[in-house]
């Protein structure tokens, strides 16, 4: 643990993340894969139907549909050419991983997307030394498998 920021301060800042999601988030269902490590040895031969998911219902997500500040995105390691990426924030629990996806109501989705399922494709860590406080995710519309 770092001595720069005490553990108590980190924990308080983490609760601010959950508070912000409580205030601004929209209801969703998160599906987290449960058997990725078991499928890893046969990675070439697995299909998307082999992955099992655990559903977490009535969770909250805050989605930034159009991240406009390209300088800030490049600083975070997100590079986009033709379309600005979609980013999302979740509460700290349940733990969301790459390969997870979530489903939201269609009334919250801009018209250019024809799906209500979005997949987590990357984790964006910001200002992290050894105490992760905020975790942001890059998401993409989930493809029909």
WOKA-V803193 format. One record per run of one state. SS is the DSSP state (H for helix, E for strand, L for the rest). FROM is the first residue (numbers start at 1). LEN is the number of residues. If there is no record, write none. Layout:
ss = (SS | SS)
from = (FROM | FROM)
len = (LEN | LEN)
//
This chain:
ss = (L | H | L | E | L | H | L | H | L | E | L | H | L | E | L | E | L | H | L | E | L | E | L)
from = (1 | 7 | 25 | 26 | 34 | 36 | 46 | 48 | 51 | 53 | 65 | 70 | 77 | 86 | 91 | 101 | 105 | 106 | 109 | 117 | 126 | 135 | 142)
len = (6 | 18 | 1 | 8 | 2 | 10 | 2 | 3 | 2 | 12 | 5 | 7 | 9 | 5 | 10 | 4 | 1 | 3 | 8 | 9 | 9 | 7 | 4)
//
